[in-house]
Amino acid sequence: MIQNFVDSLNSYIWSSALVFFFIIIGIFHSVATRFLQIRHLKDMVTLTFKGRDSEAGLSPFKALSMSLGSRVGTGTIAGVATAIAFGGPGAVFWIWIMGMLGAVSSFIETTLSQVYKSKIRGEYRGGAPFYIEKGLKMRKVAILFAVVTIIVMAVLWPTLQANTIAATVHQAFGLSTAITGGLLVIILAIIIFGGVKRLGKVAETVVPTMAIGYVLLCCVIVGFNLEQLPSVIMLILKSAFGIDSVFGGAVGSAINWGVQRGAFSHAAGVGSETFEAGAAEVSHPAKQGLVQAFSVYLTTLVICSATAFTILITGMYNVSLDGGGFITSNAAAGEDPSTYTQLSVESVSPGFGAPFLAIALFFFGFTTLMSYYYKAETCLAFINGNRNKSFKFFLYILKLILLVMVFVGSVQSGEIVWALGDLGMGSMAWVNLIVILLMTKTALKVLRDYEEQKKQRRDPVFDPKKLGIKGADFWEKEYPIMGKEDGSKVKEVI
């Protein structure tokens, strides 16, 4: 009954309207920024590794790692497999399109997060609720978005991550899902009770290591079957445009599932990836916007592609019809789509693939859970402000709820947790896409200011008063403006 109710809600929230809204917003922002996701690719890479931690903020790389921690995981592995299972190989093409468009949407929203961030209890905090309140002067809408985000991050999405981890560990090692859930709860409790800096330190170490290991493994598998790669790419392209003999009739499903799972893999435009960006220590908001745009490329064009090629090149997948039955059935009958990547690696390297993927997904999913907690904590800090006593109490309750839901998700069925995850993402996306559309003008001002200072060979420094941007109180009061108005003391870019 619950499953039917959630599916019914998703049929409205994730209608074709939201799918095309994602695409239209991405195209609009690409044109408005003159395709910054291509023009500023060099800056995206160099800025990622510049800057350091401060007492209040994280380095750009740590903020990126925390964001990648939530992006790299279930969405890039199980999510891609699900897209292929229900949308066919053509869904991969639309995941790529979402990556290109999502990069600029990510720039817009994370730049706004930096512009309107605050310093609360000695730490930088930013995110969608902050720019909704300060930029649009809509406090009630901001609080509503913050509450929804807390529910999504502490209740809905953790169950999905925990479920995927428990299922893959069970398949690889035969370990009970309840035992895996218990281990997750214990380890996560140790981390989240250690504070934001501990979250950043763990993410900075774990995420790049596991991501590189996973991509290398996929490259090895593709390398052993390199002669099949051109035909796989053609299969993706033909299926995406309805000219493949087998998957030609699944174009609508390919678009829907490709956009939906592409959005889930990088979450650009949803608002969920704006919180880590607000914690970064940078001299100009556009800098972190470009860093976060780069993370979308890493997530979608690198890791999602590695997953897709591995699954398609080994043939370990089924594609289901909307009304039941299969268009094609290559993997073992009855297999959960979330296990297709494991089956693919195992088919090439028996005895190694399943354990490796289980371990990789454990770490990916774990860092994702850490990032969910951080986002929920930031939203709680936004609602609570600087009321320290009540904040500590509600923060403790938040941690307990998250830990309980991690265990619950470990022992639930995959179908219901995916449905709940989609419900949460769609609910946030509708609000945030409208908001960043309304605030495009502000983001473009910031981008032009960054580009003008770069042309003058200066290290860009943000001054909201000069740009006529109101509500950026952090930059007006907290952040020291480097140099005079004529820029005489601003150092040149090396």
Secondary structure, 3 states (H helix, E strand, C coil): CHHHHHHHHHHHHCCHHHHHHHHHHHHHHHHHCCCHHHHCHHHHHHHHCCCCCCCCCECHHHHHHHHHHHHCCCCCCHHHHHHHHHHCCHHHHHHHHHHHHHHHHHHHHHHHHHHCCEEECCEEECCHHHHHHHHHCCHHHHHHHHHHHHHHHHHHHHHHHHHHHHHHHHHHHCCCHHHHHHHHHHHHHHHHCCCHHHHHHHHHHHHHHHHHHHHHHHHHHHHHCHHHHHHHHHHHHHHHCCCCCCCHHHHHHHHHHHHHHHHHHHCCCCCCCCHHHHCECCCCHHHHHHHHHHHHHHHHHHHHHHHHHHHHHHCCCEEECCCCCEEEECCCCCCCHHHHHHHHHHHHCCCCHHHHHHHHHHHHHHHHHHHHHHHHHHHHHHHHCCCHHHHHHHHHHHHHHHHHHHHHHHCCCHHHHHHHHHHHHHHHHHHHHHHHHHCHHHHHHHHHHHHHHHHCCECCCCCHHHHCCCCCHHHHHHCCCCCCCCCCCCCECC
